[in-house]
Amino acid sequence: MMAWQIRPDWQFEPELSKCSEVEVRFTAADDGTTLVELEHRHMERHGAGWSKMHGQVNSGWPGVMELFAAKADEGV
């Protein structure tokens, strides 16, 4: 798990109580593959503007996960 230390104006947020959390879980599947789950939670901690940021971030994670999967498939 890591803190998402970026404010709704896309600047660094040093105060952890105002940050959301990103957790990535890796689980071995029975077929020999790995299930990767990403959870971005507590967006409301960012305060004013968090709802807009939530939409922007949520639309970006699928692309990040696709790139990650492609690299994993390459064996990188």
N, C-alpha and C positions, 0 to 999 in steps of 0.2 A: 504494500500500500504506500502511496505517496500523497503528499499535499499538492493540490493544484493552486499554486501561489500566483495566480493571474487574476487581476481584478476585471470587472466588466468593461473597463476602458482599455483592456489588454496590456496593462502595466503591472509590474511586479508588486505583489502583496506580501510584505514581510510578517504580518501578524497572523499566526496560524489559526486563531479563532475566527478569522474572516475568510478562511480558505475551505474549499471543498476537498473531497478525497477521491483518488482514483485507485481502485484495486483491480489487479489482474490475477486471475486464478488459472492454473494449468492442471488439468485432470486427465490421467491416462484413461483411454477408452478401451473396451474389450477387443476392438478390432485392430489395436496397435497404433491408432492415431491419438492425438492429444486434443482435448477440448480446451479452448481458450475462452474464458469469460472475462469481460471487462465491465466494471460497475463504476460509474461516476456519480457520487452521492453528496448530499448536503450542499447543493448549489445555493440554497437560500442563505447560507452564511455570507455570501458575497455582498449582500445588502442590495441597495437600489440598483436596478439594471440586471439583476441576476436572471430574470425570466428570459430576456432577450439573449443573454449569453448562453443560457441553457439550450435554447434552440440552435444557436450557432455551433456550440460544442457537440451537441447530439448529432447534428448533420455531418460533422467531421469525423467522428469515431469510426463509422463503417469503412471509410476510405483508408484510415490508418490501419485498421485490422486486415483489410484486403492486402495492403502492402506487406504487412507482417507475415501473413500467410504465404504470400508469393516468395518471400525470402526464406521462410522456413522450408518450403517445398524445394528450393534450390539447394538446401543444406547449408546455408550461410548462418 
